[in-house]
Amino acid sequence: MFKGTYTALITPFSNGKLDLNAYEKIINRQIEAGISGLVPSGTTGESPTLSHDEHNDVIRTCVELSKGKVKIIAGTGSNSTTEAIYMTKHAEKVGADAALIVAPYYNKPSQRGLYEHFKSIHDNTNIPIILYNIPGRSVVNIDLELMANLAKLPRIIGVKDATADLTLPQKIKNLIGNDFIQLSGEDGSVIEYNKQGGVGVISVTANIAPELCVAQQNAFFANDLTKADNITKKLAEINEVLFCETNPMPVKFAAELLGLCTGELRLPLIEVEKRSQEKIKRALKNLALI
């Protein structure tokens, strides 16, 4: 079962190219922090601006560097079903434990179109699939009825929920059952999400404060809600500032301040504004990270 803290990894660049040396440093830091797993080439990893070769390299490298110590959920979604199948097959081939597949963006398919998209990927691969529901970016929502129908397919095993709707976990649990994995995609409300039926988080903040994010989830699953809530309060500022502008712009700047990699982004993403930089610096200082 996929449970706990999964880091939505940033993708480091240097002079326009993948910086695999920095990537290795980032991954090792995550593993040492006790993370449950890693999610390469997702939204936070700037997947829309990775070439197919780079996308494949990022996933393959992540699998190789993790050496089976943590689980890998590879981001392989696309608004092209054919492209998503290609990337999912590659993730399966190199040894990823599951594929995270976002609802197709921009195309704006119907619910029946969404079903056929995910079913086609499922039927053409042999890897567990986690749906990624993020209507704020995709414009389309995976409705509960559709999710229940998709969950009937044997290798569609769960969802990353970035809707910020805390009523959904219990509804999904009642409709689909306890075995359907629900991972939050919202760092600021992960404990409340777990209380409603979630089993963990795919986290942006864990790029910056992995130990605290791990401790937060561990405390919850040890039924120490006081400790979990106290860590939530401690993380509140960093959770907020990492989304003060479009993700992953703030987290890339924070990673540079920590010396993990350059803050380099690919257009159309650009460096955060000066006022945001000051907010991020202050949050990192308050956590004694810099």
C-alpha positions in Angstrom: 0.0 0.0 0.0 1.1 3.5 -0.8 1.0 5.4 2.5 2.8 8.3 4.2 4.8 11.0 2.7 5.7 11.1 -1.0 7.7 14.0 -2.3 6.6 15.6 -5.6 10.2 16.1 -6.7 11.5 19.2 -8.4 13.6 18.7 -11.5 17.0 20.6 -11.2 18.4 22.3 -14.3 21.7 23.9 -15.1 22.2 26.0 -18.2 19.1 24.7 -19.7 19.9 21.0 -19.2 19.0 18.4 -16.6 21.4 18.5 -13.6 21.5 14.9 -12.6 24.3 15.5 -10.1 22.0 17.9 -8.2 19.1 15.4 -8.7 21.2 12.7 -7.0 21.8 15.0 -4.0 18.1 15.8 -3.7 17.1 12.2 -3.8 19.7 11.1 -1.3 18.5 13.8 1.1 14.9 12.6 0.7 15.8 9.0 1.4 17.9 10.0 4.5 14.9 11.9 5.8 12.8 8.7 5.9 10.4 9.6 3.1 7.9 6.9 2.0 8.4 7.5 -1.7 9.3 9.9 -4.5 7.2 11.3 -7.4 9.4 12.3 -10.3 8.2 14.2 -13.4 5.0 15.6 -12.0 3.7 19.2 -11.9 6.4 20.2 -9.4 9.0 18.5 -11.6 8.0 20.8 -14.6 6.9 17.8 -16.7 5.2 20.1 -19.3 8.5 21.4 -20.4 10.5 18.2 -20.3 11.2 16.5 -23.6 10.3 12.8 -23.9 13.9 11.8 -23.5 14.3 14.1 -20.4 11.0 12.8 -19.0 12.3 9.2 -19.3 15.7 10.1 -17.9 14.2 11.7 -14.8 12.1 8.7 -14.0 14.8 6.2 -14.8 17.4 8.1 -12.8 15.0 8.4 -9.8 14.4 4.6 -9.8 18.1 3.8 -10.1 19.2 6.2 -7.4 16.5 5.1 -4.9 17.8 1.5 -5.2 14.5 0.1 -4.0 14.8 2.0 -0.6 11.6 3.9 -1.3 8.6 3.6 -3.6 8.5 5.5 -6.9 5.3 6.9 -8.3 6.2 8.2 -11.7 4.3 11.1 -13.2 3.3 9.9 -16.7 0.2 11.8 -17.5 -0.5 13.8 -20.7 -3.5 15.3 -22.5 -2.6 12.9 -25.3 -3.7 9.4 -24.5 -1.1 7.9 -26.8 1.7 9.9 -25.2 0.5 8.9 -21.7 0.6 5.3 -22.7 4.2 5.7 -24.1 5.4 7.4 -20.9 3.6 4.9 -18.6 5.1 1.9 -20.5 8.6 3.5 -20.0 8.0 4.0 -16.2 6.9 0.4 -16.0 9.9 -0.9 -17.9 12.5 1.0 -15.7 10.9 -0.3 -12.5 8.6 2.4 -11.1 6.2 1.1 -8.5 3.2 3.0 -9.9 2.2 5.7 -12.3 0.5 9.0 -11.4 -1.7 10.0 -14.3 -3.3 13.5 -14.4 -6.7 14.2 -15.8 -6.1 15.4 -19.4 -5.7 19.2 -19.4 -6.7 21.7 -22.0 -8.7 19.2 -24.2 -11.5 19.4 -21.6 -12.9 15.8 -22.2 -16.3 14.6 -21.0 -16.6 12.2 -18.1 -17.0 9.4 -20.7 -13.9 10.6 -22.5 -12.0 10.7 -19.2 -13.0 7.1 -18.6 -11.8 5.9 -22.0 -8.5 7.8 -21.5 -7.7 6.2 -18.2 -9.0 2.8 -19.4 -6.8 2.9 -22.5 -3.7 3.6 -20.4 -4.7 0.8 -18.0 -5.4 -1.7 -20.7 -2.1 -1.0 -22.5 0.2 -1.2 -19.5 0.7 -3.5 -16.4 1.6 -1.0 -13.7 -0.6 0.2 -10.8 -2.2 3.6 -11.7 -3.0 6.4 -9.3 -5.4 9.0 -10.7 -4.5 12.7 -10.3 -7.5 14.9 -9.9 -6.5 18.6 -10.0 -9.3 20.5 -11.7 -7.6 23.8 -11.0 -5.0 23.0 -13.6 -6.8 20.5 -15.8 -10.2 22.3 -15.9 -11.9 19.0 -15.8 -12.9 17.1 -12.6 -12.9 13.4 -12.1 -16.4 13.0 -10.7 -17.2 10.5 -7.9 -19.2 8.2 -10.2 -16.4 8.1 -12.7 -13.8 7.4 -10.0 -15.9 4.5 -8.7 -16.1 3.1 -12.3 -12.4 3.5 -12.8 -11.7 1.8 -9.5 -13.3 -1.3 -10.8 -10.4 -1.7 -13.2 -7.9 -4.0 -11.4 -4.8 -1.7 -11.5 -6.4 1.7 -10.8 -5.6 1.7 -7.1 -6.1 5.2 -5.9 -6.2 9.0 -6.3 -4.0 12.0 -5.6 -6.7 14.6 -4.6 -5.7 18.2 -5.2 -9.3 19.5 -5.1 -8.9 21.0 -1.6 -12.4 19.5 -0.8 -12.1 17.8 2.6 -15.6 16.2 2.2 -14.3 14.0 -0.6 -12.2 11.4 1.2 -15.1 10.1 3.2 -17.4 10.1 0.2 -14.9 8.2 -1.8 -14.3 5.8 1.1 -18.1 5.1 1.4 -18.5 4.7 -2.4 -15.4 2.7 -3.3 -14.1 1.2 -0.1 -11.1 1.3 2.2 -8.7 -0.3 -0.2 -8.8 2.6 -2.7 -5.7 4.7 -1.8 -6.3 8.4 -1.2 -3.3 10.7 -1.1 -3.7 14.4 -0.5 -2.2 16.9 -3.0 -2.6 19.9 -0.6 0.2 20.4 1.9 -1.8 22.7 4.1 -4.6 20.3 5.0 -3.0 16.9 5.0 -3.8 15.9 8.6 -7.5 17.0 8.2 -7.5 15.0 4.9 -6.2 11.9 6.7 -8.8 12.3 9.4 -11.5 12.0 6.7 -10.0 8.8 5.1 -6.7 9.8 3.5 -3.5 7.7 4.0 -0.9 10.3 3.1 0.3 13.1 0.9 2.2 13.8 -2.3 4.0 16.9 -1.0 5.7 19.9 -2.5 6.8 21.1 1.0 8.7 17.8 1.5 11.3 19.0 -1.1 12.3 21.6 1.5 11.4 20.2 4.9 11.2 16.4 4.4 11.9 15.4 8.1 9.0 17.5 9.3 6.7 16.2 6.7 7.6 12.6 7.5 7.2 13.3 11.3 3.8 14.8 10.7 2.5 11.7 8.9 4.2 9.3 11.3 2.6 11.1 14.3 -0.8 10.8 12.7 -0.5 7.1 12.0 0.8 6.6 15.6 -2.4 8.2 16.7 -0.5 11.1 18.3 -2.8 13.8 16.9 -1.5 16.5 19.2 2.0 16.1 17.8 0.7 15.9 14.2 -1.3 19.1 14.8 1.7 20.9 16.3 3.8 20.0 13.3 1.1 21.2 11.1 1.2 24.6 12.8 5.0 24.6 12.5 4.7 24.0 8.7 1.9 26.4 8.1 4.1 29.3 7.0 6.3 27.3 4.6 3.2 25.6 3.2 1.6 28.9 2.4 4.7 30.7 0.9 5.5 27.7 -1.3 2.3 28.5 -3.1 2.5 32.3 -3.0 3.1 32.1 -6.8 2.6 29.3 -9.3 4.2 26.0 -8.2 7.1 25.1 -8.7 8.4 28.7 -8.9 8.6 29.2 -5.1 9.9 25.8 -4.2 12.7 26.1 -6.8 13.8 29.4 -5.2 13.7 27.8 -1.8 15.8 24.8 -3.0 18.4 27.2 -4.3 18.6 28.9 -0.9 19.2 25.5 0.6 22.0 24.8 -1.8 20.2 21.8 -3.4 20.3 23.1 -6.9 20.0 26.2 -9.0 16.6 28.0 -9.0 16.5 27.7 -12.8 13.1 27.2 -14.3 11.9 26.8 -17.9 9.8 29.3 -19.6 7.0 30.1 -19.3 7.8 29.8 -15.6 10.1 32.5 -14.2 11.7 33.4 -10.9 9.4 34.6 -8.2 9.0 38.3 -7.5 11.2 40.0 -4.9 8.4 40.3 -2.3 7.8 36.5 -2.6 11.5 35.8 -2.2 11.5 37.7 1.1 8.5 35.7 2.3 10.3 32.4 1.4 13.5 33.5 3.1 11.7 34.4 6.2 9.8 31.1 6.3 13.0 29.1 5.9 14.7 31.1 8.7 11.8 30.5 11.0 12.2 26.7 10.4 16.0 27.1 11.0 16.7 25.7 7.5 18.9 28.7 6.6 
